[in-house]
Amino acid sequence: MTEAGGATVAVTGATGFIGAAVARRLAGDGWRVRLLARPGSQGRLPLLAGAQPVIGELTDPPTLQRLLQGAQAVVHCAGAVRGATPGDFERVNVAALAALLDAMDQAGAPRLLHLSSLAARHPELSHYAASKRAGERLLVQRLPAARRLILRPPAVYGPGDRELRPLLDGMARGLAVLPAPRTGRFSLLHVDDLAALVVALLAGTVGWGDIHEPDDGHPGGYDWQQLTAAVAHVSGRRVRTVTVPGGLLALLGAANELRARLFGPSPMLSRGKARELRWLDWVAAGNAGVSGSGWVPRIGLEQGLRDTFTG
Ligand SMILES: NC(=O)c1ccc[n+]([C@@H]2O[C@H](COP(=O)([O-])OP(=O)(O)OC[C@H]3O[C@@H](n4cnc5c(N)ncnc54)[C@H](OP(=O)(O)O)[C@@H]3O)[C@@H](O)[C@H]2O)c1
């Protein structure tokens, strides 16, 4: 599959932040897209001319059969990013992936481009990170190298993001409540650059068989002061910073987990998320392994922040 013409790509998680951006980019570049949404979520599918929706559960074999029929590739963006227990994450990030792989065995030999996470580097930090690592391991065991590509994005931001956005909005209003030590460093990637990367990789064979940690090309990532300064510049406001002590963050995470156990729904901030946030090195390895695809990140931080705030 070296060009868009006529090829069908199945996208899971197309109702989510990254999956919707990938689906839009694929359709815009002339690929035929088939989009999975679970019942009740289909209203959040992006409206794209010619896109074929498939409604059903990710673990339901007939649904997966309809999703995969005739598809040359699958982009697996569905994933659990919030939860309180190991099961909350494993059900989606491991068991549903296993069901998808089973269905792929029946559906000829489509390739799978899998959205993992930089968190998979440190499975010891959180149930989320452990499930993302387990998903990678499963994929490597089950699919030959030529049919799998794993992306570990860093923090992804842009219009539609719900994770970083509250923090960025607070900064733009003049107060940065930093959940991590000021010495921590992290990479960033705009969602439209990530979507463009996915499409570039689907169009060829560069990078297949490997795990990649793409970023926006900013050497060494960012620290919190650089991010705060960029938001201050874009918003035209002076931004004061307050760092949340690690103990307090962990306590908030524990309280959220208890509330989830009693009342649902799953929290974003758990004790594991607190440990992830306080980890000092979330700098991606960079783009060397994917540069042969012709992709280069185009959206710098200030431009990305501008369209995040207006998107
Ligand atoms: N955002 C980031 O900064 C970031 C960074 C690194 C890696 N990632 C990875 O990228 C992927 C997408 O993340 P995102 O930010 O786009 O998350 P998101 O906005 O929460 O979207 C998650 C998607 O997964 C679907 N999903 C969740 N549970 C499901 C289930 N049980 N069955 C079927 N579908 C299910 C959701 O469907 P519903 O709409 O029905 O809930 C939604 O389409 C995830 O695997 C995540 O680990 C994200």
The ligand as an SDF file (V2000), in Angstrom:
LIG
                    3D

 48 52  0  0  0  0  0  0  0  0999 V2000
   -3.7890   12.2830   24.1950 N   0  0  0  0  0  0  0  0  0  0  0  0
   -2.5250   12.0630   24.4410 C   0  0  0  0  0  0  0  0  0  0  0  0
   -1.7880   12.9710   24.8800 O   0  0  0  0  0  0  0  0  0  0  0  0
   -1.9250   10.7030   24.1960 C   0  0  0  0  0  0  0  0  0  0  0  0
   -0.5420   10.5700   24.3410 C   0  0  0  0  0  0  0  0  0  0  0  0
    0.0390    9.3200   24.1020 C   0  0  0  0  0  0  0  0  0  0  0  0
   -0.7370    8.2500   23.7210 C   0  0  0  0  0  0  0  0  0  0  0  0
   -2.0840    8.4050   23.6060 N   0  0  0  0  0  0  0  0  0  0  0  0
   -2.8590    7.2060   23.1940 C   0  0  0  0  0  0  0  0  0  0  0  0
   -3.6120    7.5310   22.0440 O   0  0  0  0  0  0  0  0  0  0  0  0
   -4.8570    6.8180   22.0390 C   0  0  0  0  0  0  0  0  0  0  0  0
   -6.0040    7.8190   21.8480 C   0  0  0  0  0  0  0  0  0  0  0  0
   -5.9760    8.7590   22.9060 O   0  0  0  0  0  0  0  0  0  0  0  0
   -6.9430   10.0220   22.9160 P   0  0  0  0  0  0  0  0  0  0  0  0
   -6.2200   11.1050   23.6090 O   0  0  0  0  0  0  0  0  0  0  0  0
   -7.5350   10.2340   21.5680 O   0  0  0  0  0  0  0  0  0  0  0  0
   -8.0770    9.4880   23.9270 O   0  0  0  0  0  0  0  0  0  0  0  0
   -9.6520    9.8040   23.9350 P   0  0  0  0  0  0  0  0  0  0  0  0
   -9.9460   11.1430   23.3790 O   0  0  0  0  0  0  0  0  0  0  0  0
  -10.1150    9.4710   25.3110 O   0  0  0  0  0  0  0  0  0  0  0  0
  -10.2380    8.7270   22.9330 O   0  0  0  0  0  0  0  0  0  0  0  0
  -10.2370    7.3700   23.2720 C   0  0  0  0  0  0  0  0  0  0  0  0
  -10.9640    6.6020   22.2000 C   0  0  0  0  0  0  0  0  0  0  0  0
  -10.9800    5.2280   22.5840 O   0  0  0  0  0  0  0  0  0  0  0  0
  -12.3300    4.7720   22.5960 C   0  0  0  0  0  0  0  0  0  0  0  0
  -12.5640    3.7750   23.6250 N   0  0  0  0  0  0  0  0  0  0  0  0
  -12.3120    3.8830   24.9440 C   0  0  0  0  0  0  0  0  0  0  0  0
  -12.7380    2.7700   25.5720 N   0  0  0  0  0  0  0  0  0  0  0  0
  -13.2680    1.9610   24.6160 C   0  0  0  0  0  0  0  0  0  0  0  0
  -13.8600    0.6780   24.6170 C   0  0  0  0  0  0  0  0  0  0  0  0
  -14.0160   -0.0200   25.7550 N   0  0  0  0  0  0  0  0  0  0  0  0
  -14.2960    0.1770   23.4530 N   0  0  0  0  0  0  0  0  0  0  0  0
  -14.1640    0.8690   22.3070 C   0  0  0  0  0  0  0  0  0  0  0  0
  -13.6100    2.0910   22.2290 N   0  0  0  0  0  0  0  0  0  0  0  0
  -13.1640    2.6100   23.3680 C   0  0  0  0  0  0  0  0  0  0  0  0
  -13.1590    6.0150   22.8950 C   0  0  0  0  0  0  0  0  0  0  0  0
  -14.4890    5.7690   22.4870 O   0  0  0  0  0  0  0  0  0  0  0  0
  -15.7490    6.5220   23.1820 P   0  0  0  0  0  0  0  0  0  0  0  0
  -15.8580    7.8410   22.4580 O   0  0  0  0  0  0  0  0  0  0  0  0
  -16.8760    5.6060   22.9190 O   0  0  0  0  0  0  0  0  0  0  0  0
  -15.4230    6.6760   24.6340 O   0  0  0  0  0  0  0  0  0  0  0  0
  -12.4270    7.0430   22.0450 C   0  0  0  0  0  0  0  0  0  0  0  0
  -12.8040    6.9390   20.6940 O   0  0  0  0  0  0  0  0  0  0  0  0
   -4.9180    6.0670   23.3660 C   0  0  0  0  0  0  0  0  0  0  0  0
   -4.5420    4.7380   23.1270 O   0  0  0  0  0  0  0  0  0  0  0  0
   -3.8720    6.7530   24.2320 C   0  0  0  0  0  0  0  0  0  0  0  0
   -3.2940    5.8310   25.1320 O   0  0  0  0  0  0  0  0  0  0  0  0
   -2.6910    9.6080   23.8310 C   0  0  0  0  0  0  0  0  0  0  0  0
  1  2  1  0
  2  3  2  0
  2  4  1  0
  4  5  1  0
  4 48  2  0
  5  6  2  0
  6  7  1  0
  7  8  2  0
  8  9  1  0
  8 48  1  0
  9 10  1  0
  9 46  1  0
 10 11  1  0
 11 12  1  0
 11 44  1  0
 12 13  1  0
 13 14  1  0
 14 15  2  0
 14 16  1  0
 14 17  1  0
 17 18  1  0
 18 19  2  0
 18 20  1  0
 18 21  1  0
 21 22  1  0
 22 23  1  0
 23 24  1  0
 23 42  1  0
 24 25  1  0
 25 26  1  0
 25 36  1  0
 26 27  1  0
 26 35  1  0
 27 28  2  0
 28 29  1  0
 29 30  1  0
 29 35  2  0
 30 31  1  0
 30 32  2  0
 32 33  1  0
 33 34  2  0
 34 35  1  0
 36 37  1  0
 36 42  1  0
 37 38  1  0
 38 39  2  0
 38 40  1  0
 38 41  1  0
 42 43  1  0
 44 45  1  0
 44 46  1  0
 46 47  1  0
M  CHG  2   8   1  16  -1
M  END
$$$$
